[in-house]
């Protein structure tokens, strides 16, 4: 989605998505009337954060480069 980013920027983006996912999952689990522990909400938020991070940094339009074949 963001295109080719330097390695540090991609790592920071993934870390931010994970932190937001974990915090929001724990917050939602804490304030819902369902008997769900905050740790389960954090786990669900972490999975959502990983999926979001993958969608943010993955280049879906990248084409595979053909392999070179050397003939001797």
N, C-alpha and C positions, 0 to 999 in steps of 0.2 A: 504494500500500500504506500509506504513512504519511499520506495525505491531503494537503490543501493546506498547503504549507509556505512560509515566506518564502523569497525568492530566495537569500539568503545560506546558509540551512540546506540548501537543495537543492544549491547548488554545493559545499558542504562534504561532503555525503553522496555526491555523484558523485565528487569527488576522492578520498574515502576508499575508495570501491568500486574505483576505478581503481588506486590504490596497492596495495591488497590483492590485486587480480587480477594485476597485473604482478609483484609480489613472490612470490606463490604459484606463478605459472607459471614464473618463473625458478628458484625453489627446486625444484620438481618436476622440471624439465628438467635441473637440475644433478645431482640425486641418482638419476636413473633410469639403468639400464645401457644404454639405447638411445643411439645416437649422435645426440643432439639437442642443439643448442647452446642455451645459456641465453637467447640473444636470441630464438630461435624460441619458447621457452617463455614468455618475457615478452610476446611478441606475442599468443600464444594467451590468456595471462592478461589482457591488455588488452582483447581482444575479449570475454572472459567478464565482465570488469569493466564494460564498456560495457553489456552486456546486463543485468547485475545492477542497475546504476544506473538503467537505463531502467525496469526492473520495480519498483524502489523508489520512484521519484518520479512515475511516470506514473499518472494517475487513470483507471482503466479503466472507471469507472462514470459519467464525465462525459457529459452529454448535450449535443448541439449545440443552441445557441440559435437559434431561427428568426430570419431576417432581417426587418427592418421594411421594408415597401414604402410609400413615400410617393406618393400620387397627387395631382397638382395639378389 
